[in-house]
């Protein structure tokens, strides 16, 4: 199974908590280049990163 396919199978709203997390909102507000995400193997870092990427470009194209 491909990586992208696994990431797309995340439960709905699995990663939505990050949108209100203080570290994430500060990162967005400061327009920083790097958001450091760390965790144990299999803890969802790739899924979370994919969610952030998709959310960023969804907001960028909608003018938010």
C-alpha positions in Angstrom: 0.0 0.0 0.0 1.4 3.4 -0.9 2.3 6.0 1.7 -0.2 8.5 0.2 -3.0 6.0 0.2 -2.4 5.2 3.9 -2.3 8.9 4.8 -5.6 9.4 3.0 -7.2 6.7 5.1 -6.9 8.7 8.3 -10.2 9.0 10.3 -12.1 12.2 9.6 -11.0 15.0 11.9 -8.1 12.9 13.2 -5.7 15.9 12.7 -8.0 18.8 13.2 -6.7 19.4 16.7 -3.5 20.9 15.2 -5.4 23.8 13.8 -6.0 25.2 17.3 -2.7 24.1 18.8 -0.7 27.2 20.1 2.6 26.0 18.4 0.9 25.7 15.0 -1.1 28.9 15.2 2.1 30.8 16.2 4.0 29.1 13.3 1.3 30.3 10.9 1.2 33.8 12.3 5.0 34.2 12.1 5.1 32.8 8.6 8.1 30.6 9.6 9.6 28.1 7.2 9.9 25.2 9.6 7.4 23.5 11.8 9.2 20.7 13.8 7.0 17.6 14.3 8.5 14.8 16.4 7.2 11.6 17.7 7.7 7.8 17.9 7.6 5.7 14.8 4.1 5.0 13.7 2.6 7.9 15.8 1.1 9.8 12.9 3.8 12.3 11.9 3.3 11.7 8.2 -0.4 11.8 8.5 -0.3 15.0 10.4 2.2 16.6 8.0 0.0 15.6 5.0 -3.0 17.2 6.8 -1.1 20.4 7.4 0.1 20.5 3.8 -3.4 19.9 2.4 -5.0 22.5 4.8 -2.3 25.1 4.0 -2.9 24.9 0.3 -6.7 24.6 0.6 -6.6 27.9 2.6 -4.1 29.5 0.2 -6.3 28.8 -2.8 -9.4 30.0 -1.0 -7.7 33.3 -0.1 -7.6 32.8 3.7 
